């Protein structure tokens, strides 16, 4: 698509994909597995998307670590 405009939605999606891929690589699992776990905890919507304005100013490694820590805390609270 020639000259496609970057929209906020496309930036948020791109940010989320990078965060998930980076976090999955750090965890040694596939991005698909991580998406399933994040979705189960509601963290795609309630962490990545809700706090995009703050998180997107950080490095990919920082965001990945934040996603991992938050996910593990949510999963531990389920037990």
The 8 nearest C-alpha neighbors of each residue, nearest first, counted from 0:
[[1, 3, 2, 4, 5, 9, 6, 10],
 [0, 2, 3, 4, 5, 6, 9, 10],
 [1, 3, 4, 0, 5, 6, 9, 10],
 [4, 2, 1, 0, 5, 6, 9, 10],
 [5, 3, 6, 2, 9, 1, 0, 7],
 [6, 4, 9, 3, 7, 10, 8, 2],
 [5, 7, 9, 8, 4, 10, 11, 3],
 [6, 8, 10, 9, 11, 5, 12, 4],
 [7, 9, 11, 6, 10, 12, 5, 13],
 [8, 10, 12, 6, 11, 7, 13, 5],
 [11, 9, 7, 13, 8, 12, 14, 6],
 [12, 10, 14, 8, 9, 13, 15, 7],
 [13, 11, 15, 9, 14, 10, 16, 8],
 [12, 14, 10, 16, 15, 11, 9, 17],
 [15, 13, 11, 17, 12, 16, 10, 18],
 [16, 14, 18, 12, 13, 17, 19, 11],
 [15, 17, 19, 13, 18, 14, 20, 12],
 [16, 18, 20, 14, 15, 19, 21, 13],
 [19, 17, 15, 21, 63, 16, 20, 22],
 [18, 20, 22, 16, 21, 17, 23, 15],
 [19, 21, 23, 17, 30, 22, 18, 16],
 [22, 20, 24, 18, 19, 23, 63, 17],
 [21, 23, 63, 25, 19, 24, 20, 18],
 [24, 22, 26, 20, 28, 30, 25, 21],
 [23, 25, 27, 21, 26, 22, 20, 28],
 [26, 24, 22, 23, 27, 21, 63, 28],
 [27, 25, 23, 24, 28, 22, 67, 29],
 [26, 28, 24, 25, 23, 29, 22, 30],
 [29, 27, 23, 26, 24, 32, 30, 33],
 [28, 30, 32, 31, 23, 33, 27, 24],
 [29, 31, 33, 23, 32, 20, 34, 19],
 [32, 30, 34, 29, 33, 35, 28, 23],
 [33, 31, 35, 29, 30, 34, 36, 28],
 [32, 34, 30, 36, 35, 31, 23, 37],
 [33, 35, 37, 31, 36, 32, 38, 30],
 [36, 34, 38, 32, 33, 37, 39, 31],
 [35, 37, 33, 39, 38, 34, 32, 40],
 [38, 36, 34, 42, 40, 39, 35, 43],
 [37, 39, 41, 35, 40, 36, 34, 42],
 [38, 40, 36, 37, 41, 35, 42, 34],
 [41, 39, 37, 38, 42, 36, 73, 70],
 [42, 40, 38, 39, 43, 45, 44, 37],
 [43, 41, 45, 46, 37, 44, 40, 38],
 [42, 44, 47, 46, 45, 41, 37, 38],
 [43, 45, 48, 42, 46, 41, 49, 47],
 [46, 44, 42, 49, 43, 41, 48, 47],
 [47, 45, 42, 49, 50, 43, 48, 44],
 [46, 48, 43, 50, 51, 49, 44, 15],
 [47, 49, 44, 51, 50, 46, 43, 45],
 [48, 50, 45, 46, 51, 47, 44, 52],
 [51, 49, 52, 48, 53, 46, 47, 54],
 [50, 52, 54, 48, 53, 55, 47, 49],
 [53, 51, 50, 54, 55, 56, 49, 48],
 [54, 52, 51, 50, 55, 56, 57, 49],
 [53, 55, 51, 56, 57, 52, 50, 62],
 [54, 56, 57, 51, 53, 52, 14, 58],
 [55, 57, 54, 53, 58, 52, 51, 59],
 [58, 56, 55, 54, 61, 62, 59, 53],
 [59, 57, 61, 60, 62, 56, 55, 54],
 [58, 60, 62, 61, 63, 18, 57, 21],
 [61, 59, 63, 58, 62, 64, 21, 22],
 [60, 62, 58, 64, 63, 59, 65, 57],
 [61, 63, 65, 59, 64, 60, 66, 18],
 [64, 62, 22, 60, 66, 65, 18, 61],
 [63, 65, 67, 61, 62, 66, 68, 60],
 [64, 66, 62, 68, 63, 67, 69, 61],
 [67, 65, 63, 69, 64, 68, 70, 62],
 [68, 66, 64, 70, 65, 69, 71, 63],
 [69, 67, 65, 71, 70, 66, 64, 72],
 [68, 70, 72, 66, 67, 71, 65, 73],
 [71, 69, 73, 67, 72, 68, 66, 74],
 [70, 72, 74, 68, 73, 69, 75, 67],
 [71, 73, 75, 69, 70, 74, 68, 76],
 [74, 72, 76, 70, 75, 71, 69, 77],
 [73, 75, 71, 77, 76, 72, 70, 78],
 [76, 74, 72, 77, 73, 78, 71, 70],
 [75, 77, 73, 74, 78, 72, 71, 70],
 [78, 76, 74, 75, 73, 72, 40, 71],
 [77, 76, 75, 74, 73, 72, 71, 40]]
